[in-house]
Amino acid sequence: MTRRAGHADASSRGYPVTVPHSSGPAAAASDSDDHDLLVALLDGMDAALFAIDANGTVTHWNREAERILGWTAEEAVGRCGLAGWAVRDADAEEVTARLLGAMKAHGRQVDEFALLTKEGGRILVRVQSSVVHGADGGAAGVYCAFSEVHTQIDLERSVALSEALFGEASWGVVLVDADLRPALANAHAARALRTSRTALLGRPLGELLEQGVEDLEGALQHVLAAGAPPAPTDLWVTLRGDRGAPVPERRCWRSGFLRLATPLAEEPVPLGVAWLFLDVTKTRLAEQESARLRFRGSQLHRAGRAVAECEDPMEAAALYMDFALAGFADHALIDLLPAAETAPDGPIRLVRAAATPAGAPGQTPLPGGGLPVPYMDGHPALQAVERCGSVRAASDRTEDWAAARKWPDGTRHALSTALRSRGRTVGVVTFLRGASRRAFDRADAMYAEDIASRVAASVDLAGELGP
């Protein structure tokens, strides 16, 4: 550990030079290689490092120590103790005792104290010191690696943040590598993806998500190429079950993305993306339902004002249907019971009274002369009349499903609601949706019944007024 006196090349940075046991070019070259390697290793360290021998003499001083304190290796190596230049005289005895105490301690010793810079300032550092053993196995000195305390605290905060995020954080956190495969995930994310933390690692995202995987992969690729988006975004996804079967429930995840790059390269090298998400499905569904109710209420209000200007009650009924279609269905049909059959005892007959939008492509031609529409047994419109309520139907994916029920081509979902006025059924209204729309639900049935009550009043009034 002691500095070799009078040696010009290596002693300037305090690196010991081994005296070769034999002379000759080969031994000199080997000694030079070892010296160069030691210089490169010590000067390439991110941590500042110095060493003292058993007498307290400084034997090593690397470039990072020079950067932090300002003292060069030429000025530091060979000094006896740190007093008066690297440590205040008042603190020198205590600091030296704590450093040399590492020679008797087991393992690494951590201390914090103030060091002096060359300009006279003081810097609080955290020092990790450990004993260096000599050739005889005894303690030959101490090496000390140190860094500024605030830098160490920043590092510890980063590690603590990572540990907290990958513990029981309330947000899901997934680290996705450059190949768009999960590399690390916390417990919240694993629960949201219906798997375990280890089971999802390295799997393609398509094995975890049934729908929404294209949007997610597109977002991840964008972040890798251009950086994080300015604000979080909502992603609607459908998960896969334990055996790969899709889970029917859709989820909305409020997602944020951060690009990860290594700090060890001269130019940023993307390591992957940190994907943080929170399930906001209930909130988004409530917002959508609220917006839908406001729109439907507005449509009924507008329809009521327009109907008030209609002289013909049947025109008013058709006008209600026109306003109801907006954002609700693709087609609407009004079928009425003949006046003499408002309380039929035999087979139910329905006569087409109106269809909207009129003349739409693929719409079934209206029967003329008051002839009944040839509905098949068990038709949803007939069931609605029998039950005096609403009946929903969905396509079985056969090609003639809509044609067999006398509905326009492309129909996939239907909702039939009885027209009730003054305690009797006067007909039925049927709303139809294509493949691009979702199936009718209970909220849709309630809206259809609200419309049907208004249409039924107009139809009943038309029957009272007569031709």
C-alpha positions as CSV (number, residue, x, y, z in Angstrom):
1,M,0.0,0.0,0.0
2,T,2.9,2.4,0.5
3,R,4.0,4.6,-2.3
4,R,7.2,3.8,-4.0
5,A,9.5,6.8,-3.5
6,G,11.1,8.4,-6.5
7,H,9.0,6.6,-9.2
8,A,7.9,9.2,-11.7
9,D,5.4,7.5,-13.9
10,A,3.0,5.6,-11.7
11,S,3.5,7.4,-8.4
12,S,1.9,10.5,-9.7
13,R,-1.6,8.9,-9.3
14,G,-0.5,6.7,-6.5
15,Y,-0.7,3.4,-8.3
16,P,1.9,0.9,-6.9
17,V,4.5,-0.5,-9.2
18,T,5.5,-4.1,-8.7
19,V,9.2,-4.7,-8.8
20,P,9.8,-7.6,-11.2
21,H,11.5,-10.7,-9.9
22,S,13.4,-11.1,-13.2
23,S,14.7,-8.5,-15.6
24,G,14.1,-8.5,-19.3
25,P,11.7,-7.1,-21.9
26,A,8.9,-9.6,-21.2
27,A,8.8,-8.8,-17.5
28,A,8.8,-5.1,-18.1
29,A,6.0,-5.4,-20.7
30,S,3.9,-7.4,-18.2
31,D,4.5,-4.9,-15.4
32,S,3.5,-2.0,-17.8
33,D,0.3,-3.8,-18.8
34,D,-0.7,-4.4,-15.2
35,H,-0.1,-0.8,-14.4
36,D,-2.1,0.5,-17.4
37,L,-5.0,-1.8,-16.5
38,L,-5.0,-0.5,-12.9
39,V,-4.9,3.1,-14.0
40,A,-7.8,2.5,-16.4
41,L,-9.9,0.7,-13.8
42,L,-9.5,3.3,-11.1
43,D,-9.9,6.3,-13.3
44,G,-13.0,4.7,-15.0
45,M,-14.9,4.3,-11.7
46,D,-18.1,6.3,-11.2
47,A,-17.3,6.6,-7.5
48,A,-14.6,8.7,-6.1
49,L,-11.9,6.6,-4.4
50,F,-8.8,7.1,-2.3
51,A,-6.8,4.8,-0.1
52,I,-4.5,5.2,2.9
53,D,-2.0,2.8,4.4
54,A,-1.8,1.8,8.0
55,N,0.0,5.0,8.9
56,G,-2.6,7.2,7.3
57,T,-0.6,8.1,4.2
58,V,-2.6,8.6,1.0
59,T,-1.6,6.0,-1.6
60,H,-4.4,6.3,-4.2
61,W,-6.6,9.1,-5.6
62,N,-8.7,8.6,-8.8
63,R,-10.2,11.1,-11.2
64,E,-13.6,11.2,-9.7
65,A,-12.1,12.2,-6.3
66,E,-10.3,14.9,-8.2
67,R,-13.6,16.1,-9.8
68,I,-15.4,16.3,-6.5
69,L,-12.8,17.9,-4.3
70,G,-10.5,19.6,-6.8
71,W,-7.3,18.1,-5.5
72,T,-5.3,16.3,-8.2
73,A,-3.5,13.0,-7.6
74,E,-0.2,14.7,-7.7
75,E,-1.3,17.0,-4.8
76,A,-3.0,14.2,-2.8
77,V,-0.9,11.0,-3.1
78,G,1.9,10.9,-0.5
79,R,0.4,13.2,2.0
80,C,0.4,12.0,5.6
81,G,-3.2,12.1,6.7
82,L,-6.0,14.3,5.5
83,A,-5.7,17.1,8.1
84,G,-5.4,20.7,6.9
85,W,-6.2,20.0,3.2
86,A,-9.0,17.4,2.8
87,V,-10.4,17.7,6.3
88,R,-10.4,20.5,8.8
89,D,-7.8,20.3,11.6
90,A,-10.6,20.2,14.2
91,D,-12.2,17.1,12.5
92,A,-9.0,15.3,11.3
93,E,-8.5,13.2,14.4
94,E,-12.0,11.9,14.5
95,V,-12.2,11.3,10.7
96,T,-8.8,9.5,10.6
97,A,-9.8,7.3,13.5
98,R,-13.1,6.3,11.8
99,L,-11.3,5.5,8.5
100,L,-8.6,3.4,10.2
101,G,-11.2,1.7,12.3
102,A,-12.2,-0.2,9.2
103,M,-9.0,-2.2,9.5
104,K,-10.5,-3.8,12.6
105,A,-14.1,-3.9,11.5
106,H,-15.8,-6.9,9.8
107,G,-17.1,-6.1,6.3
108,R,-17.7,-2.7,4.9
109,Q,-18.1,0.4,7.1
110,V,-20.3,3.4,6.1
111,D,-19.7,6.9,7.5
112,E,-20.7,10.5,6.7
113,F,-18.4,13.5,7.3
114,A,-17.4,16.7,5.6
115,L,-14.4,17.0,3.3
116,L,-12.7,20.2,2.1
117,T,-12.4,21.2,-1.5
118,K,-9.3,22.8,-3.0
119,E,-11.2,26.1,-3.1
120,G,-12.0,26.0,0.6
121,G,-15.5,24.8,0.5
122,R,-17.0,21.9,2.5
123,I,-18.9,18.9,1.0
124,L,-20.8,16.4,3.0
125,V,-19.9,12.9,1.6
126,R,-20.9,9.3,2.4
127,V,-17.8,7.1,2.6
128,Q,-17.7,3.3,2.4
129,S,-14.4,2.0,3.7
130,S,-13.0,-1.5,3.8
131,V,-9.7,-3.0,4.9
132,V,-7.0,-4.0,2.4
133,H,-5.0,-7.1,3.3
134,G,-1.3,-7.4,2.6
135,A,0.6,-10.3,1.3
136,D,1.0,-11.7,4.8
137,G,-2.8,-11.6,5.3
138,G,-2.6,-8.7,7.8
139,A,-4.3,-5.3,7.5
140,A,-2.2,-3.1,5.2
141,G,-4.5,-0.2,4.9
142,V,-8.0,1.0,4.0
143,Y,-9.6,1.9,0.7
144,C,-12.5,4.5,0.7
145,A,-15.1,5.0,-1.9
146,F,-17.2,8.1,-1.5
147,S,-19.8,10.3,-3.2
148,E,-21.7,13.4,-2.3
149,V,-24.5,12.7,0.1
150,H,-27.2,14.4,-2.1
151,T,-26.2,12.2,-5.0
152,Q,-26.4,9.1,-2.8
153,I,-29.8,10.2,-1.5
154,D,-31.0,10.7,-5.1
155,L,-29.9,7.2,-5.9
156,E,-31.6,5.8,-2.8
157,R,-34.8,7.7,-3.6
158,S,-34.8,6.2,-7.1
159,V,-34.3,2.7,-5.7
160,A,-37.0,3.3,-3.0
161,L,-39.4,4.6,-5.7
162,S,-38.8,1.5,-7.8
163,E,-39.4,-0.8,-4.8
164,A,-42.6,1.1,-3.9
165,L,-44.0,1.0,-7.5
166,F,-43.3,-2.7,-7.8
167,G,-44.8,-3.4,-4.3
168,E,-48.4,-2.8,-3.6
169,A,-48.8,0.4,-5.5
170,S,-52.4,1.5,-6.4
171,W,-51.4,1.9,-10.1
172,G,-50.5,-1.0,-12.3
173,V,-46.8,-0.8,-13.5
174,V,-45.4,-2.9,-16.3
175,L,-41.8,-2.6,-17.7
176,V,-42.0,-3.6,-21.4
177,D,-38.7,-4.3,-23.2
178,A,-37.8,-3.1,-26.7
179,D,-39.4,-6.3,-28.1
180,L,-42.8,-5.2,-26.6
181,R,-42.8,-8.1,-24.0
182,P,-43.3,-7.5,-20.3
183,A,-40.0,-7.7,-18.4
184,L,-41.3,-6.7,-14.9
185,A,-44.7,-6.1,-13.4
186,N,-46.1,-5.2,-10.0
187,A,-48.8,-7.1,-8.1
188,H,-51.6,-4.6,-9.2
189,A,-50.8,-5.1,-12.9
190,A,-50.8,-8.9,-12.5
191,R,-54.2,-8.8,-10.9
192,A,-55.5,-6.5,-13.6
193,L,-54.2,-8.8,-16.3
194,R,-55.6,-11.9,-14.5
195,T,-52.3,-13.7,-14.2
196,S,-49.3,-13.8,-11.9
197,R,-46.3,-11.6,-11.9
198,T,-44.0,-14.4,-13.1
199,A,-46.5,-15.9,-15.6
200,L,-46.8,-12.7,-17.8
201,L,-43.0,-12.1,-18.1
202,G,-41.7,-12.5,-21.6
203,R,-45.1,-13.3,-23.1
204,P,-46.4,-11.4,-26.2
205,L,-49.1,-8.9,-25.3
206,G,-51.5,-10.6,-27.7
207,E,-51.6,-13.6,-25.3
208,L,-52.8,-11.3,-22.5
209,L,-55.3,-9.1,-24.3
210,E,-58.0,-10.1,-26.8
211,Q,-58.9,-6.6,-27.9
212,G,-57.0,-3.4,-27.7
213,V,-53.5,-5.0,-28.1
214,E,-53.0,-3.1,-31.4
215,D,-53.6,0.3,-29.7
216,L,-51.3,-0.7,-26.8
217,E,-48.5,-1.9,-29.0
218,G,-48.8,1.3,-31.2
219,A,-48.5,3.4,-28.1
220,L,-45.4,1.5,-26.9
221,Q,-43.7,1.8,-30.3
222,H,-44.4,5.5,-30.4
223,V,-42.9,6.0,-27.0
224,L,-39.8,4.0,-28.0
225,A,-39.4,6.1,-31.2
226,A,-40.5,9.6,-30.1
227,G,-40.7,9.7,-26.3
228,A,-43.6,9.8,-23.9
229,P,-46.9,11.4,-24.9
230,P,-47.8,14.8,-23.3
231,A,-50.7,13.4,-21.3
232,P,-52.2,10.0,-20.2
233,T,-54.6,8.3,-22.5
234,D,-57.5,5.9,-22.2
235,L,-57.1,2.4,-23.6
236,W,-60.1,0.1,-23.9
237,V,-59.1,-3.6,-23.7
238,T,-60.7,-7.0,-23.4
239,L,-58.6,-9.5,-21.5
240,R,-58.0,-13.2,-22.1
241,G,-59.0,-15.7,-19.5
242,D,-56.8,-18.3,-17.8
243,R,-57.2,-20.7,-20.8
244,G,-56.9,-18.1,-23.5
245,A,-60.6,-17.5,-23.9
246,P,-61.7,-13.9,-24.0
247,V,-63.3,-12.3,-20.9
248,P,-66.4,-10.6,-22.2
249,E,-66.1,-7.6,-19.9
250,R,-64.3,-4.6,-21.5
251,R,-62.0,-2.5,-19.3
252,C,-60.8,1.1,-19.7
253,W,-57.3,1.7,-18.4
254,R,-56.0,5.2,-17.9
255,S,-52.4,4.8,-19.2
256,G,-49.2,6.8,-19.0
257,F,-45.9,5.8,-20.7
258,L,-42.3,6.7,-20.0
259,R,-39.3,5.8,-22.2
260,L,-36.5,4.2,-20.3
261,A,-32.9,4.8,-21.5
262,T,-29.6,3.6,-20.0
263,P,-27.5,6.4,-18.3
264,L,-24.3,4.4,-19.0
265,A,-24.1,5.1,-22.7
266,E,-22.9,8.3,-24.4
267,E,-26.1,8.4,-26.4
268,P,-29.5,7.3,-25.1
269,V,-30.2,3.7,-25.7
270,P,-33.8,2.7,-25.2
271,L,-34.2,-0.1,-22.6
272,G,-38.0,-0.3,-23.0
273,V,-41.1,1.5,-21.7
274,A,-42.6,1.9,-18.3
275,W,-46.4,1.5,-18.7
276,L,-48.4,2.8,-15.8
277,F,-52.2,2.3,-15.8
278,L,-55.3,2.6,-13.6
279,D,-58.6,1.0,-14.1
280,V,-61.2,3.8,-14.7
281,T,-63.9,1.6,-16.3
282,K,-66.6,2.5,-13.8
283,T,-65.9,6.2,-14.2
284,R,-65.9,6.1,-18.0
285,L,-69.0,4.0,-18.2
286,A,-70.8,6.4,-15.9
287,E,-69.7,9.4,-18.0
288,Q,-70.8,7.6,-21.2
289,E,-74.2,6.8,-19.6
290,S,-74.6,10.4,-18.4
291,A,-73.8,11.8,-21.9
292,R,-76.1,9.3,-23.5
293,L,-79.0,10.2,-21.2
294,R,-78.5,13.9,-21.8
295,F,-78.5,13.4,-25.6
296,R,-81.6,11.2,-25.5
297,G,-83.4,13.6,-23.3
298,S,-82.5,16.4,-25.8
299,Q,-83.7,14.4,-28.7
300,L,-87.1,13.7,-27.0
301,H,-87.4,17.4,-26.2
302,R,-86.7,18.4,-29.8
303,A,-89.1,15.7,-31.1
304,G,-91.8,17.0,-28.8
305,R,-91.5,20.5,-30.2
306,A,-91.5,19.2,-33.8
307,V,-94.5,16.9,-33.3
308,A,-96.5,19.8,-31.8
309,E,-96.5,21.3,-35.3
310,C,-97.8,18.2,-37.0
311,E,-101.4,18.0,-38.1
312,D,-101.3,14.3,-39.0
313,P,-100.9,12.0,-35.9
314,M,-99.2,9.3,-38.1
315,E,-96.7,11.9,-39.3
316,A,-96.0,12.8,-35.7
317,A,-95.5,9.1,-34.9
318,A,-93.0,8.8,-37.8
319,L,-91.3,12.0,-36.7
320,Y,-90.7,10.6,-33.2
321,M,-89.0,7.6,-34.8
322,D,-86.7,9.9,-36.9
323,F,-85.5,11.7,-33.8
324,A,-85.1,8.5,-31.9
325,L,-82.8,6.9,-34.5
326,A,-80.0,9.3,-33.9
327,G,-77.2,7.5,-32.1
328,F,-79.6,4.7,-31.2
329,A,-80.4,2.4,-34.1
330,D,-80.0,2.1,-37.9
331,H,-83.7,1.3,-38.8
332,A,-87.1,1.6,-37.1
333,L,-90.3,-0.1,-38.1
334,I,-93.9,0.6,-36.9
335,D,-96.3,-2.3,-37.3
336,L,-100.0,-1.8,-36.2
337,L,-102.7,-4.2,-35.2
338,P,-105.8,-3.8,-37.4
339,A,-108.5,-1.7,-35.5
340,A,-110.7,-4.8,-35.0
341,E,-107.8,-6.8,-33.5
342,T,-106.5,-4.6,-30.7
343,A,-107.2,-7.6,-28.4
344,P,-106.7,-10.5,-30.7
345,D,-107.8,-14.0,-29.7
346,G,-106.4,-15.8,-32.7
347,P,-103.1,-15.5,-34.6
348,I,-101.6,-12.0,-34.4
349,R,-101.5,-10.0,-37.6
350,L,-99.4,-6.8,-38.0
351,V,-99.7,-4.3,-40.8
352,R,-96.7,-2.1,-41.7
353,A,-97.5,1.5,-41.0
354,A,-94.1,3.2,-41.3
355,A,-90.4,2.6,-41.8
356,T,-87.6,5.0,-41.2
357,P,-85.3,5.9,-42.9
358,A,-87.7,5.6,-45.8
359,G,-86.4,3.7,-48.8
360,A,-83.1,2.7,-47.1
361,P,-81.0,0.2,-49.2
362,G,-81.9,-3.4,-48.4
363,Q,-85.2,-2.5,-46.7
364,T,-88.0,-4.9,-47.1
365,P,-90.7,-3.5,-49.4
366,L,-93.9,-2.5,-47.6
367,P,-96.9,-4.7,-48.2
368,G,-99.7,-2.7,-49.9
369,G,-103.5,-2.6,-49.4
370,G,-103.3,-3.1,-45.6
371,L,-102.0,-6.7,-46.0
372,P,-100.3,-8.1,-42.9
373,V,-96.5,-8.5,-42.8
374,P,-95.7,-12.3,-43.1
375,Y,-93.8,-12.6,-39.9
376,M,-92.7,-16.1,-38.9
377,D,-93.9,-17.8,-35.7
378,G,-92.0,-16.6,-32.7
379,H,-91.0,-13.4,-34.4
380,P,-89.8,-10.8,-31.8
381,A,-92.5,-8.3,-32.9
382,L,-95.2,-10.9,-32.3
383,Q,-93.7,-11.8,-29.0
384,A,-93.7,-8.2,-27.9
385,V,-97.4,-7.9,-28.7
386,E,-98.1,-11.1,-26.7
387,R,-96.1,-10.0,-23.7
388,C,-97.1,-6.3,-23.8
389,G,-93.5,-5.4,-23.3
390,S,-90.1,-5.5,-24.9
391,V,-88.2,-8.3,-26.6
392,R,-84.5,-8.3,-27.6
393,A,-83.0,-10.5,-30.4
394,A,-79.5,-11.0,-31.7
395,S,-78.2,-12.6,-34.9
396,D,-77.1,-16.3,-34.9
397,R,-74.7,-15.4,-37.7
398,T,-76.6,-17.3,-40.4
399,E,-76.8,-15.5,-43.8
400,D,-80.7,-15.5,-44.0
401,W,-81.3,-14.5,-40.3
402,A,-82.4,-10.9,-41.2
403,A,-84.3,-11.9,-44.4
404,A,-86.2,-14.6,-42.6
405,R,-87.6,-12.0,-40.2
406,K,-88.4,-9.4,-42.9
407,W,-85.7,-7.0,-41.8
408,P,-83.1,-5.1,-43.9
409,D,-79.9,-6.9,-44.9
410,G,-77.1,-6.6,-42.4
411,T,-79.3,-6.5,-39.3
412,R,-77.6,-8.1,-36.3
413,H,-79.5,-6.8,-33.3
414,A,-83.3,-6.0,-32.8
415,L,-85.5,-4.6,-30.1
416,S,-89.3,-4.8,-30.4
417,T,-91.5,-2.9,-28.0
418,A,-95.3,-3.0,-27.8
419,L,-97.2,0.2,-28.4
420,R,-99.6,0.6,-25.5
421,S,-102.3,3.3,-25.2
422,R,-105.3,3.5,-22.9
423,G,-104.8,0.0,-21.6
424,R,-104.6,-1.7,-24.9
425,T,-101.9,-2.7,-27.4
426,V,-102.2,-0.9,-30.8
427,G,-99.0,-2.2,-32.4
428,V,-95.3,-2.7,-32.1
429,V,-92.2,-0.7,-32.9
430,T,-88.9,-2.4,-33.8
431,F,-85.5,-0.9,-33.7
432,L,-82.7,-2.5,-35.7
433,R,-78.9,-2.3,-35.5
434,G,-76.2,-3.5,-37.8
435,A,-73.0,-5.4,-37.1
436,S,-71.0,-2.2,-36.3
437,R,-73.2,-1.5,-33.3
438,R,-73.4,-3.3,-29.9
439,A,-76.4,-5.4,-28.9
440,F,-79.4,-3.7,-27.2
441,D,-79.3,-3.7,-23.4
442,R,-81.7,-3.0,-20.6
443,A,-81.1,0.8,-20.7
444,D,-81.9,0.8,-24.4
445,A,-85.1,-1.1,-23.8
446,M,-86.2,1.6,-21.3
447,Y,-85.5,4.3,-23.8
448,A,-87.4,2.4,-26.5
449,E,-90.4,2.0,-24.1
450,D,-90.3,5.8,-23.5
451,I,-90.4,6.4,-27.3
452,A,-93.1,3.8,-27.8
453,S,-95.4,5.5,-25.3
454,R,-95.3,8.7,-27.3
455,V,-95.7,6.9,-30.6
456,A,-98.6,4.9,-29.3
457,A,-100.4,8.1,-28.2
458,S,-100.1,9.5,-31.8
459,V,-101.2,6.1,-33.3
460,D,-104.2,6.0,-31.0
461,L,-105.1,9.6,-31.9
462,A,-104.9,8.7,-35.6
463,G,-107.3,5.8,-35.0
464,E,-109.7,8.1,-33.2
465,L,-109.7,10.7,-36.0
466,G,-110.1,8.1,-38.7
467,P,-109.2,8.4,-42.3
